[in-house]
Amino acid sequence: MFTPIIIFAFQNMEKTLYFAGGCFWGTEHFFKGIDGVTETTPGYANGNLDNPSYEQVYTDTTGHAETVKVVYDPARVSAARLVKLFFASIDPLSLNRQGHDVGTRYRTGVFYDDPADLPAIRSEFEAASLRLGADPVTELQPLKGFWSAEERHRDYLDKNPGGYCHLPLKAFKYLRLYQDLGLLLGNEEDPTARQAQTAALITERMKFFWTGFYRVIGDTLVLGPFQGSPACFRIKRGRGVCGTAWERKNTVVVPDVEQFPGHIACSSLSRSEIVVPVIRGGEVTAVLDIDSTSLGTFDETDAVWLEMICELL
């Protein structure tokens, strides 16, 4: 009796998205650090000239945007996650400018070649609008054409570790922290345990002076898991930086704590501070409080990434 041999042909399940995030040197380096991304290629997208050179695109007359082709494994990272992380790497309200780079070639955009990805991408654009209080100027368009950049631009920051990058170096540290924290927290359900691990990992990676949580209990913030010197046990709603962030339900960045009205000095060594509310079901359940011994340590980059970390909680 003849038994047929069945051969299964496994299709390549990798997918592709295209991200314009300013200078493609830094944008490519950023995406190379995302778990699940299998290949990156810098190039030029959505212009009106076939196979342009860098010198032609640089004139801002070809309509192209410096763009990175990102090939990814959807079993490991979703299109939505890629777009979320992309928004954390750019200024989505800056038109035709990222960092020191100015021109239409440096505009931001997400270009897709599979319409099935559009709903997930749109949801992240909507989430960005809610967080920013304004619609991003970042383009969302189907890919009209992509041309790979010259070899000298590929893996540029790997070849030139001290080369120019418009992204702040701490964005790369936060990317690794964010991804590793997600793996560390896993399926653990206890909120105190999750806060303890989060405070420990932030301290280990970022080396801040004080990192910890205050939990909302009734009308008071009560000290939770932390790393650092002894701190205040309780803070009333609306008091100090922590109580203000709770009351406003917004992140509060303080470049100089001595200039913040009603600042509560738990430590005389603290010079600047950031407090991020942990929100669940529309209500603040805790705040993440981080202090530095230097002035002006925290900025929008810290705020964006720490808010994403608090979402993990």
C-alpha positions in Angstrom: 0.0 0.0 0.0 1.4 3.4 -1.0 1.6 5.9 1.8 1.8 9.5 0.5 4.5 11.8 1.9 3.0 15.1 2.9 5.4 18.0 2.9 4.4 21.1 4.8 5.7 24.4 3.4 6.2 26.8 6.3 5.8 30.4 5.2 8.0 33.1 6.5 5.9 34.8 9.1 8.0 37.9 9.5 6.4 41.2 8.8 7.6 44.7 7.9 6.9 48.3 9.0 8.7 51.5 8.0 9.6 54.2 10.6 10.7 57.8 9.9 12.1 59.2 13.1 14.5 61.9 12.1 18.1 60.9 11.3 18.1 57.3 10.4 21.4 56.5 12.1 19.8 56.8 15.6 16.4 55.4 14.6 18.0 52.2 13.2 20.1 51.8 16.3 17.0 52.2 18.5 15.0 49.5 16.6 17.9 47.1 16.6 17.6 47.0 20.3 13.9 45.9 20.3 13.3 42.2 21.1 11.6 40.6 18.1 13.1 42.9 15.5 15.1 40.7 13.1 16.4 43.1 10.5 16.8 46.9 10.0 17.7 48.8 6.9 18.0 52.6 6.7 16.7 54.2 3.5 14.5 56.8 1.9 10.7 56.5 1.7 7.6 58.1 0.1 9.4 60.5 -2.2 9.0 61.4 -5.9 12.3 60.1 -7.2 13.4 56.5 -7.8 16.6 55.3 -6.1 17.7 58.6 -4.8 21.2 59.3 -3.3 21.8 60.7 0.1 23.0 63.9 -1.5 19.8 64.3 -3.5 17.5 63.6 -0.4 19.6 66.1 1.6 18.4 68.9 -0.6 14.8 68.4 0.6 13.6 68.5 -3.0 12.8 64.8 -3.5 10.0 64.4 -0.9 11.7 61.5 0.8 11.9 60.9 4.5 14.9 59.3 6.2 13.3 56.0 7.1 14.2 52.6 8.6 12.7 49.4 7.3 12.0 47.2 10.3 11.5 43.5 9.8 10.0 41.8 12.9 8.6 38.5 14.2 5.0 39.1 15.1 5.1 36.1 17.5 7.7 38.1 19.6 6.7 41.7 19.1 3.5 43.3 17.8 3.0 46.1 15.4 1.3 48.1 18.2 4.3 47.6 20.5 6.7 48.8 17.8 4.6 51.9 17.3 4.4 52.5 21.0 8.2 52.3 21.4 8.6 54.5 18.3 6.5 57.3 19.9 8.8 57.0 23.0 11.8 57.7 20.8 10.6 60.8 18.9 9.0 64.2 19.6 5.6 63.6 17.9 4.6 67.3 18.0 7.7 68.5 16.2 7.1 69.1 12.5 10.0 68.5 10.1 12.5 68.5 13.0 14.0 66.0 15.4 16.8 67.0 17.7 19.1 69.3 15.8 18.0 68.0 12.4 15.7 70.2 10.4 13.9 69.6 7.1 11.2 67.6 5.5 13.5 64.6 5.2 13.5 64.5 9.0 9.8 64.4 9.4 8.3 61.6 11.4 6.1 58.9 10.0 4.9 55.3 10.1 4.5 53.7 6.7 2.8 50.3 6.3 2.6 47.8 3.5 -0.1 45.6 5.0 -3.5 47.2 5.6 -4.3 44.6 8.2 -1.8 46.4 10.5 -3.6 49.7 10.3 -6.1 49.3 13.2 -3.3 48.4 15.7 -1.2 51.3 14.4 -4.1 53.8 14.6 -4.8 52.7 18.2 -1.3 53.8 19.2 -1.7 57.1 17.4 -4.9 57.7 19.4 -3.1 56.7 22.6 -0.4 59.2 21.8 -3.0 61.9 21.2 -4.5 61.3 24.6 -1.1 61.4 26.4 0.0 64.5 24.5 -3.3 66.4 24.6 -2.8 67.1 20.9 -2.7 65.1 17.7 0.9 64.0 16.6 2.2 65.6 13.4 3.7 62.1 12.7 2.4 60.8 9.3 0.5 57.6 9.0 0.5 56.5 5.4 0.8 53.4 3.2 4.3 52.8 1.9 4.6 54.4 -1.6 8.2 53.4 -2.1 11.4 52.6 -0.2 15.0 52.7 -1.4 17.9 51.4 0.7 20.5 54.0 1.7 24.1 53.7 0.8 26.2 51.1 2.7 28.0 53.7 4.7 24.7 54.6 6.5 23.9 51.0 7.5 24.7 50.1 11.1 26.3 53.5 11.3 26.4 53.8 15.1 27.8 50.3 15.4 30.6 51.3 13.0 31.0 54.7 14.7 30.2 54.3 18.4 31.0 58.0 19.1 29.0 59.2 16.0 26.2 61.7 16.0 22.8 60.5 17.3 19.8 62.8 17.7 18.3 60.4 20.4 19.4 60.9 24.0 21.6 58.1 25.2 19.2 57.4 28.1 16.5 56.5 25.6 18.5 53.3 24.8 18.9 52.5 28.5 15.2 53.0 29.1 14.4 50.7 26.1 16.4 47.8 27.6 15.0 48.5 31.1 11.4 48.5 29.8 11.8 45.3 28.0 13.6 43.5 30.8 11.1 44.7 33.3 8.3 43.3 31.3 10.0 39.9 31.3 10.9 40.1 35.0 7.3 41.0 36.2 5.8 38.2 34.0 2.5 36.9 35.4 3.1 37.9 39.0 -0.2 39.4 40.3 0.8 40.9 43.7 1.1 44.7 43.3 3.6 45.1 46.1 5.9 42.4 44.7 5.7 44.1 41.3 6.5 47.5 42.8 9.5 46.0 44.7 11.0 44.4 41.6 10.4 47.6 39.6 12.1 49.8 42.1 15.1 47.4 42.3 15.6 47.2 38.5 15.3 50.9 38.0 17.9 51.5 40.7 20.2 48.9 39.3 20.1 50.2 35.7 19.6 54.0 36.1 21.6 54.6 39.4 19.1 57.2 40.7 19.5 58.4 44.3 16.1 57.2 45.5 13.5 55.2 43.7 10.3 53.9 45.3 6.5 53.8 45.5 3.9 55.4 47.7 0.6 53.5 47.8 -2.8 55.2 47.9 -4.5 54.2 51.2 -7.6 56.3 51.9 -6.7 59.9 51.7 -3.0 59.3 52.2 0.1 58.1 50.3 1.8 55.5 52.4 5.4 54.4 51.8 5.8 51.3 49.8 8.7 49.3 48.3 11.8 51.5 47.7 15.5 51.6 47.1 17.5 54.3 48.9 17.8 56.1 52.2 14.9 56.2 54.7 12.0 58.3 53.5 8.7 59.9 54.7 6.1 57.4 55.8 3.0 59.3 54.8 2.1 62.1 52.4 -1.3 63.8 52.2 -3.1 64.3 48.9 -2.0 67.5 47.2 1.0 67.8 49.4 4.6 67.9 48.0 5.5 66.6 44.6 4.0 63.1 45.3 0.7 64.4 46.6 0.5 66.9 43.7 1.0 64.1 41.0 -1.7 62.1 42.7 -4.1 65.0 42.8 -3.5 66.0 39.2 -3.2 62.4 37.9 -0.2 63.6 35.8 3.5 63.2 35.9 5.3 66.0 37.7 8.9 66.9 36.7 10.8 69.2 39.1 14.2 70.5 38.0 14.9 72.0 41.4 13.0 70.8 44.5 13.8 73.9 46.4 11.7 75.9 43.9 8.6 73.6 44.2 5.9 75.2 46.5 5.3 72.9 49.5 8.1 70.5 48.7 8.5 67.9 51.4 12.2 67.4 52.2 12.4 63.7 53.0 16.2 63.9 52.3 18.4 67.0 52.2 20.4 65.4 49.4 17.5 65.4 46.9 17.9 68.2 44.3 15.5 67.2 41.5 12.6 64.8 41.3 10.0 63.1 39.0 6.8 61.5 40.2 4.6 59.4 38.0 1.1 58.2 38.9 0.2 54.5 38.6 -3.3 54.5 37.3 -5.7 51.6 37.2 -9.4 51.8 36.2 -9.0 55.6 35.9 -7.9 56.0 39.5 -4.4 56.5 41.0 -3.4 53.5 43.0 0.2 54.5 43.7 2.9 56.9 42.6 6.5 56.2 41.4 8.8 58.7 43.1 12.4 59.1 41.8 15.0 61.6 43.3 18.4 62.7 42.1 21.2 64.5 43.9 21.8 66.7 40.8 19.6 69.6 39.5 17.7 69.2 36.3 18.1 65.4 36.0 14.7 64.6 34.6 13.0 65.7 31.4 10.4 64.5 28.8 12.4 61.4 27.9 12.2 60.2 31.6 8.6 61.1 31.8 7.6 59.2 28.6 9.5 56.0 29.6 8.6 56.0 33.2 4.9 56.4 32.3 5.2 53.3 30.1 6.9 51.5 33.0 4.0 52.4 35.3 1.6 51.0 32.7 3.3 47.7 33.1 2.3 47.7 36.7 
